[in-house]
Amino acid sequence: MPLVRDPLDPKISMWHFLAFCMRFFREKMGLSLTQCGEIIGVARSTVSNLEAGRRRPQDDQMRLLDNAYGTGVLFQVLLWFARMAHDPDWAHKIDKYEEEAVSIKTYHGQVVPLVLQTDDYTWAYVKASKFKDLDAIMAVRSAKKRAYWKKGDSLLTWTVIDEAVLARPVGGVEVMARQLEHLLKMAELPHVSLRIIPFSSGEYMGVDGAMQIIGLEDRDVAYSAAQNGGRLIESPREVRELSVMFDRIGVKAASEEASREIIKRYLESYA
């Protein structure tokens, strides 16, 4: 006899509420997982993952459910609210998407992105954070870096950072010098593109905060950073908008070769 799990708690998040409603309406209509899968064009296992909150639904799937259940635009609106709302589990979702990614584009105007940091640079920012268990936070961040680079050249990495990142001697001049040496080493990898936005570029769009575009096999998702957290973005329209913004920021960046020269200039200043 198949195991029947309890439905998700709809009070945890809008994503849980959407998953809860999907199961509630399916069972109310007397449909099996397989039959629901036929409506939205996916396998039985996919419906199970959607209702368990392990997978996020897409616009066309919610439109098909609304048509089949006669619910107007209910599921489409619930999906919109889920995407707009704060997701308390956003960090774990991003980790999962990064594991599945084939490409990751990152912009940051304040710090070297985590995956390009040396451990000493990471530790300097951990010590400056509000967290209490610093060793635990450091262990998590170090593990994330190792997992990221385990994928080798199967993961394409595009990174754009502001020159201000190079000018800030995080951890002191010795730590920063080793960090810049590390950036130069990573920039030589064929599957890594590292570009610097020089001060001479003047104003540009990136002052609103860091962003990340995660390329999956079948779609892209994005992350927009903010104080005390951030937002995972899965709406195709919003992801496209951030992708365009990333490209416009990149227009202001120096070439890969010129960026390496900028890094070398700062490295000499820390010697």
SVG drawing of the C-alpha trace seen along z (x, -y; Angstrom):
<svg xmlns="http://www.w3.org/2000/svg" viewBox="-15 -59 70 61">
<polyline fill="none" stroke="black" stroke-width="0.4" points="0.0,0.0 1.5,-3.4 2.6,-5.8 0.2,-8.8 2.0,-11.7 0.4,-14.6 -0.1,-17.8 2.3,-20.7 1.6,-23.3 0.1,-26.2 1.1,-28.7 4.8,-28.3 5.1,-30.2 3.2,-31.1 5.0,-28.3 3.6,-25.8 0.2,-27.4 0.3,-26.9 1.4,-23.3 -1.3,-22.7 -3.9,-24.1 -2.7,-21.9 -3.2,-18.8 -6.5,-20.0 -8.1,-20.7 -6.7,-17.6 -8.2,-15.4 -11.4,-17.4 -11.7,-16.6 -11.1,-13.0 -7.9,-12.9 -4.8,-10.7 -1.3,-12.1 -1.1,-10.5 -4.3,-12.1 -3.2,-15.5 0.1,-15.0 -1.8,-14.4 -3.5,-17.8 -0.3,-19.8 1.9,-17.6 4.2,-16.1 4.9,-12.8 3.3,-11.5 6.5,-12.0 6.6,-15.6 3.1,-16.2 4.2,-14.6 7.2,-16.8 5.1,-19.9 2.7,-19.0 5.5,-18.3 7.1,-21.7 10.3,-20.0 9.7,-21.6 8.3,-24.9 5.4,-25.1 5.5,-27.2 3.0,-29.6 1.7,-27.3 1.1,-24.5 -1.0,-26.8 -3.0,-28.0 -3.8,-24.4 -4.9,-23.7 -7.2,-26.7 -8.7,-25.6 -9.2,-22.0 -10.6,-22.9 -12.7,-25.9 -10.9,-28.1 -10.6,-31.2 -7.0,-32.5 -6.7,-31.3 -3.6,-29.1 -2.0,-31.7 -2.5,-34.4 -1.2,-32.1 1.9,-31.5 2.4,-35.2 2.0,-35.9 4.4,-33.0 7.0,-34.5 6.6,-38.0 6.5,-36.9 9.5,-36.4 10.4,-32.7 12.0,-31.7 13.7,-28.8 15.2,-30.8 18.8,-30.1 18.3,-26.4 16.5,-26.7 19.4,-28.7 21.9,-26.1 19.8,-23.4 19.6,-25.4 23.4,-26.1 23.9,-22.3 21.9,-21.9 23.3,-24.9 25.1,-24.8 26.0,-28.5 26.1,-31.2 26.4,-34.9 27.2,-37.1 27.5,-40.8 28.7,-42.4 29.7,-45.9 31.0,-45.5 32.8,-42.2 34.4,-39.4 31.6,-36.8 31.9,-33.8 33.0,-31.2 36.0,-33.4 37.1,-34.2 40.1,-32.8 39.4,-31.3 41.1,-34.2 39.0,-36.7 35.9,-34.7 36.9,-34.5 37.4,-38.3 33.8,-38.9 32.5,-36.1 34.2,-37.8 32.6,-41.1 29.1,-39.6 26.3,-39.4 26.4,-35.7 27.2,-34.1 28.7,-30.7 31.4,-32.0 33.1,-28.6 29.8,-27.0 29.2,-29.8 32.7,-29.6 32.3,-25.8 29.1,-26.3 30.7,-28.9 33.8,-26.8 31.8,-23.7 29.7,-25.8 32.9,-26.9 34.3,-23.4 31.0,-22.1 30.8,-24.8 34.2,-24.1 33.8,-20.3 31.7,-20.6 34.8,-21.7 34.4,-23.0 30.8,-21.8 29.8,-25.0 30.4,-28.2 31.1,-31.2 30.7,-34.8 31.5,-37.3 31.5,-41.1 32.7,-43.1 33.3,-46.8 36.8,-48.2 35.8,-49.3 36.0,-45.6 39.7,-45.6 40.4,-48.8 39.1,-47.6 41.9,-45.8 39.7,-43.2 41.5,-41.3 44.6,-43.6 47.0,-44.0 48.5,-40.5 45.0,-38.8 43.9,-41.1 47.1,-40.5 46.5,-36.7 42.9,-37.3 44.0,-39.2 46.5,-36.5 43.7,-34.0 41.4,-36.1 44.2,-36.2 44.6,-32.4 40.8,-31.8 40.5,-34.2 42.9,-32.0 40.5,-29.1 38.8,-28.5 35.3,-28.2 35.6,-31.4 35.1,-35.0 36.1,-37.7 35.6,-41.4 36.1,-44.6 34.0,-47.7 36.6,-50.5 36.0,-53.7 36.4,-55.5 33.2,-53.9 31.2,-56.4 27.6,-55.7 25.9,-52.4 22.8,-50.3 24.5,-48.0 24.3,-50.3 21.0,-48.7 22.7,-45.6 24.3,-42.2 22.5,-39.8 22.9,-36.3 21.5,-34.6 21.5,-30.8 21.2,-29.0 19.5,-25.6 19.1,-23.0 15.5,-24.1 15.2,-27.7 16.9,-30.4 16.3,-31.6 17.8,-34.6 18.7,-36.0 18.6,-39.6 20.5,-40.5 19.3,-42.8 20.0,-43.7 19.0,-40.9 18.4,-38.4 17.5,-38.5 14.9,-37.2 14.8,-34.2 13.2,-35.1 11.6,-32.5 9.2,-34.5 10.4,-34.3 9.7,-38.0 11.6,-39.2 14.5,-36.8 14.7,-38.3 14.7,-41.8 17.6,-40.9 19.5,-39.2 19.2,-42.4 20.4,-44.4 23.4,-42.1 24.2,-42.6 23.9,-46.4 26.2,-46.3 28.6,-44.2 28.8,-46.9 30.5,-49.1 33.1,-46.5 36.6,-46.3 37.6,-43.3 38.9,-40.2 42.5,-41.1 42.1,-44.7 40.5,-43.5 43.4,-41.3 45.7,-44.3 43.5,-46.3 43.8,-43.4 47.6,-43.3 47.8,-47.1 46.1,-46.7 48.2,-43.6 51.3,-45.8 49.8,-48.4 49.4,-45.7 52.9,-44.4"/>
</svg>
